[in-house]
Amino acid sequence: MDEVYVVFLESIDMDMKVYEKKAEAQADFEERQGKGQPVKMETFGMWQVAEVERSNGNSANDPDYWERLILDNGRCKLVMDYTWHQAPDPEGYYADYTIRF
């Protein structure tokens, strides 16, 4: 993953979605824009990592293990909080996303 694309509404809840493929992000952006929604799209490259935080632990599948990456594209920051997900989600190491202005 070299870049991620964030499509969000300029609103209190933001209704944010993160895509790894630009075409998918662009399609979502255009669909929301066509509905007259106040939508924005930001691009973040993995080379824009400004901060890394990691919990004590040796393995990502340890329930207490977490990792946080903060990417800064100059306009805003994307916070990627990685944790180990278990049932009812498909088991794996996934990120929860937050955007900061």
Rosetta blueprint (number, residue, H / E / L):
1 M L
2 D L
3 E E
4 V E
5 Y E
6 V E
7 V E
8 F E
9 L E
10 E L
11 S L
12 I L
13 D L
14 M L
15 D L
16 M L
17 K E
18 V E
19 Y E
20 E L
21 K L
22 K H
23 A H
24 E H
25 A H
26 Q H
27 A H
28 D H
29 F H
30 E H
31 E H
32 R H
33 Q H
34 G H
35 K L
36 G L
37 Q L
38 P L
39 V E
40 K E
41 M E
42 E E
43 T E
44 F E
45 G E
46 M H
47 W H
48 Q H
49 V E
50 A E
51 E E
52 V E
53 E E
54 R E
55 S L
56 N L
57 G L
58 N L
59 S L
60 A L
61 N L
62 D L
63 P L
64 D L
65 Y L
66 W E
67 E E
68 R E
69 L E
70 I E
71 L E
72 D E
73 N L
74 G L
75 R L
76 C L
77 K E
78 L E
79 V E
80 M E
81 D E
82 Y E
83 T E
84 W E
85 H E
86 Q L
87 A L
88 P L
89 D L
90 P L
91 E L
92 G E
93 Y E
94 Y E
95 A E
96 D E
97 Y E
98 T E
99 I E
100 R E
101 F L
